[in-house]
Amino acid sequence: MILDTSSVISRVKKGLEIWENITVVSLIEYPPILDYENFHGEIYFPTRAEQLRAVHLQKRLRVIGKPLGASDLLIAAVCLNRNEELVTMDEDFLVIREVEPSFKMILEKFV
């Protein structure tokens, strides 16, 4: 399971233990995670194959008129290539399923 930045920040603000993994994208967007004592997951760095998968996702999203930002594309590509489920509060990721039905995600609610 991989957490998106929105879910990482929510857990940190609540002081929760984080056992899920994150991508380097979330680390770049939210550097305090490095010093968060309750973070026990791994940090995934996108491989060349995952970067290329992000490009292919974007090509297909552009065809349907729904492009995404580079950060979201990289996170989605990492999840897809590693057969991981994404946990996020960001509804923008739902569009990935329109071009890649195998994309697995849990949409958390803001609380």
N, C-alpha and C positions, 0 to 999 in steps of 0.2 A: 504494500500500500504506500502511495506517495501523497504527501500533503502539498497543496498549492500554497502560495504565500499568504492568501487570505486566511486559510485555516491555521497556518503556523502562527500568525499574529494573534488570532483569537485564542489559541491555546496558551501562548506566552502571557497574554494579558490576564488570563484566568489562573495562571500559575500551575497549569496541568503538566503532567509527565507526557513527553512526546517519544513514543517508541517507533512511530512511522518514519519513513525515509523522506528526504526532500531532494530537489535538484539544486544545482549550483545557481540556477536562476533565482530561486527563493533566497539563497544566501546573498546574492548580489542585491536583491531588492530589500532584504531585511538582515543586514549584517549582525544585529544583536543576537541572532540565534547561535552564533559561535560561542558566546559567553553564557548562554542559558544553561544552567546546571541540570535542568530536567530534560534536555534533549539527548536522547540515546540512540537515535537513528543514524543512518548513513547519508552521505551527500553524494548524489549521482551526478557525474559529469557527462554531458551528451557526447556520444561517440560520433565519428564521421557518418556512420550509417543513420544515426538518429537525426543528425543535422540534415542529411539528405531527405529523410522521411518528412521532416518539417517542411522542407521546400515542396515536396510532392503534395503534402496536405494543403499548403497554401495555394498551389496551382488549382487544385480541385475546389477549394473554397472560393477562389476568385471566379471560377466558372459559374458558380451559383450566386455570385454577388455578395458573399459574406466573408471577406478576408479577416484574418485575426492578426494580432500583434506578434512579433517574433518571440516574445517570452512565453506566451500561451502555446504557440506552435511547438516550441522546444520541449516544454513540459509534456504536452500531449504525445509527442513523438517518443520521448523517453518511456512514458507509460505503455504505449503501444508496443514498442520493441522489446520491452522487458515483461510484457504481459502483466502489468501492474494496474491496479485500480487507483484512480485519482480521487482524492477527497478535497473538495473545494467549496467555497461560498460564492464563486463567480459563475453566473449563469452563461457567460460567453462561451464556456467550454461545451455547452450543449450542442452547438453547431457542428462540432467535430463528428458527432454521430451521423450527421447528414451525409458525410462523405466517407466515413469509416465506422460502419455499424459495430465493429468489434471493440470500439473504445468503451472502456468501463469507467464509470465515475459515480461518486456519491455527492449529491448536492446538499450541503449543510445549510441550515437556516441561521440567520443572524440572531443571537440571543444576548 
